[in-house]
Amino acid sequence: MLKMSEISKLDGEAINQKVSELRRELFNLRLQKNTTNVEKPHLLKSLKRDIARLLTVLKTKESK
């Protein structure tokens, strides 16, 4: 789980890169969930929240 203090230190390019990594990981977990059992299903919810946090910080940085 990413903390807001860690996220706010990142620049726009780093945030975009982190979002794409997390989306790829979320896709793999969803694929794994549909084909077999996922060992840690709570990671799906956690990844979605992290992506939302990153995108929120990115939008606020862009609006400034």
C-alpha positions as CSV (number, residue, x, y, z in Angstrom):
1,M,0.0,0.0,0.0
2,L,1.3,3.4,-1.0
3,K,1.2,6.3,1.4
4,M,0.2,9.8,0.3
5,S,3.5,11.2,1.6
6,E,5.4,8.8,-0.7
7,I,3.1,9.6,-3.7
8,S,3.3,13.4,-3.3
9,K,7.1,13.2,-3.6
10,L,6.8,11.7,-7.1
11,D,6.7,13.7,-10.3
12,G,4.1,13.3,-13.0
13,E,6.1,10.8,-15.1
14,A,6.9,8.6,-12.2
15,I,3.2,8.6,-11.2
16,N,2.2,7.5,-14.7
17,Q,4.8,4.7,-14.7
18,K,3.6,3.5,-11.3
19,V,0.0,3.5,-12.4
20,S,0.8,1.4,-15.5
21,E,2.7,-1.1,-13.3
22,L,-0.2,-1.4,-10.9
23,R,-2.7,-1.7,-13.7
24,R,-0.6,-4.5,-15.2
25,E,-0.4,-6.2,-11.8
26,L,-4.2,-5.8,-11.3
27,F,-4.8,-7.4,-14.7
28,N,-2.7,-10.4,-13.8
29,L,-4.4,-10.8,-10.5
30,R,-7.9,-10.6,-12.2
31,L,-6.7,-13.2,-14.7
32,Q,-5.4,-15.4,-12.0
33,K,-8.7,-15.0,-10.0
34,N,-10.8,-16.1,-13.0
35,T,-8.6,-19.1,-13.9
36,T,-7.5,-20.4,-10.5
37,N,-7.7,-19.3,-6.9
38,V,-5.9,-16.2,-5.7
39,E,-3.8,-16.6,-2.6
40,K,-4.3,-13.0,-1.5
41,P,-7.6,-11.7,-2.8
42,H,-7.3,-8.5,-0.6
43,L,-4.6,-7.3,-3.0
44,L,-7.2,-6.6,-5.7
45,K,-8.9,-4.0,-3.5
46,S,-5.6,-2.6,-2.3
47,L,-4.3,-2.2,-5.9
48,K,-7.5,-0.4,-7.0
49,R,-7.1,2.1,-4.1
50,D,-3.4,2.7,-4.8
51,I,-4.3,3.5,-8.5
52,A,-7.0,5.9,-7.4
53,R,-4.6,7.6,-5.0
54,L,-2.0,8.0,-7.7
55,L,-4.5,9.4,-10.2
56,T,-5.8,11.8,-7.6
57,V,-2.4,13.2,-6.9
58,L,-1.6,13.4,-10.6
59,K,-4.8,15.4,-11.3
60,T,-4.1,17.9,-8.4
61,K,-0.5,18.4,-9.7
62,E,-1.8,19.0,-13.2
63,S,-4.3,21.5,-12.1
64,K,-1.7,23.7,-10.3
